Amino acid sequence: MRRFVIGSARNLIQRSRQNSQFQRPLLSSSYRLLSSSPPADPSSSSSSTMTPPVALNTINPKVIECEYAVRGEIVTLAQKLQEELTTKPEAHPFEEILYCNIGNPHSLGQQPITFFREVLALCDHPAILDKSETQGLFSADSIERAWQILDQIPGRATGAYSHSQGVKGLRDTIAAGIEARDGFSADPNDIFLTDGASPAVHMMMQLLIRSEKDGILCPIPQYPLYSASIALHGGSLVPYYLDEATGWGLEVSELKKQLETARSKGITVRALVVINPGNPTGQVLAEENQKAIVEFCKQEGLVLLADEVYQENVYVPEKKFHSFKKVSRSMGYGEKDISLVSFQSVSKGYYGECGKRGGYMEVTGFGADVREQIYKVASVNLCSNISGQILASLVMSPPKVGDESYESYSAERDGILSSLARRAKTLEDAFNELEGVTCNKAEGAMYLFPRIDLPEKAIKAAEALKKAPDAYYCQRLLTATGIVLVPGSGFGQVPGTWHFRCTILPQEEKIPAVVSRLTDFHKSFLDEFRG
């Protein structure tokens, strides 16, 4: 047998060599048709002189232009320090890295909502739904909800593609949730389920931006997703400044001023981005303020891009979240009056399911022909992941009074939100105790954005290193304490002012350590550069 195999192999090699003798002239001939010069001799080229096919000066310049500070240089350094702590714990004057740079709740110890995870588990492994043991391990309403969801998914397969806008039954549930929240009807055909809110933002930027002559009005400070996506799609960011002195107020007079300035430079402003509750600033807009913003967009013919991913995160009793859809409909404005896109995500709120990548946008006030184009762009990505789609439906339709899971769900939700409110207040008070630091009240979202007055010597030391002064402060803080903050320069700020963003997400028992380390560092930093 072995001889037969070896003999066959030899015959195959022999035939291959014979065939290649006939093929070579054909290949050579075809090469000459494409090139006037003879083929290069591989042995004559030196690898040291070869130009790489991809280099920094040959990639898309828009990629180089875009920046995302939340995962920038400071975070890269933090990851390096964490690796060093793993291999050599005594290498640094701290035992762990405290990531206060990003809204990633579960990574910092927040537990998932039980009902949501039970439904997800049952949907992903429906074979256990019929097992008797399941009744003792899962709540009756999670079992019932899983059956309902699976019946909506073609083939009951969470591993299959769905409709490009998302599973129709899940969009029905989300639309019902929006209607219950706002008191105005919602159409499931207006909903596009996405892998978190970020792809939805990119999709709208791709739709609206035609060239650098198209501008998007964005708040300053802003979440860097917006500046990055505008840069990637080749548009112009038109900044409007939030008023720190009035608790990061959004003044329509500022919107008008920046709009007129942009238009005078030949920029066609296409849309207004509003983040409510604010990121990184934590303010919650008053309803009257929102009405003025809606009126501004209607009068100026702007698309209103409403980032509402923190709608569950409101911590002060005097403020309440109102969606821009609700506000515009309450003003009597419908589909033909204003173009509005609302973004929601499963990554924030009290659920914090960042890694599940679920979210949606509700698109209203666009013509059928434009809607077809939005659908086309969505279909290029086939569909968002099914687990994220399911979570988005659960977020907008959680257990209700009378359901078996309602009490445990309510306790988990209220426990998380009340703890976040306490953490926000503790950190706010701590920042305001620091010399040269002022911090507005955290009304909502997951962040504080204190202003820091840095000594002139510290500013000069930063400039010598070609760093923004607040970035220099954050880097020094990290290497001394292990605390990761994001410099305000990554979000934009009034020129000559310096800030940093700090999440309120470290678990409550770790907040005192954050305050203590930060306080000690701040004092020593000021002493070093004082005078």
Secondary structure, DSSP 8 states (H G I E B T S, - for coil): -HHHHHHHHHHHHHHHHHHHHHHHHHHHHHHHHH-SS----GGGS-GGG---SS-TTTS-HHHHH---GGGSHHHHHHHHHHHHHHH-GGGSSSSS-EE-SS--GGGGT----HHHHHHHHHHH-GGGGGSHHHHHHS-HHHHHHHHHHHHHSGGG-TTS---TT--HHHHHHHHHHHHHHHSS---GGGEEEESSHHHHHHHHHHHH--STTEEEEEEES--HHHHHHHHHTT-EEEEEE-BGGGTSB--HHHHHHHHHHHHHTT-EEEEEEEESS-TTT-----HHHHHHHHHHHHHHT-EEEEE-TTTT-B--TT-----HHHHHHHTT--TTT--EEEEEESSSTTT--GGG--EEEEEES--HHHHHHHHHHHHHT----HHHHHHHHHHTS---TTSTTHHHHHHHHHHHHHHHHHHHHHHHHHHHHSTTEE-----BTTEE--EE---HHHHHHHHHTT--HHHHHHHHHHHHH-EE-EEGGGT---TT--BEEEES-S-GGGHHHHHHHHHHHHHHHHHHH--
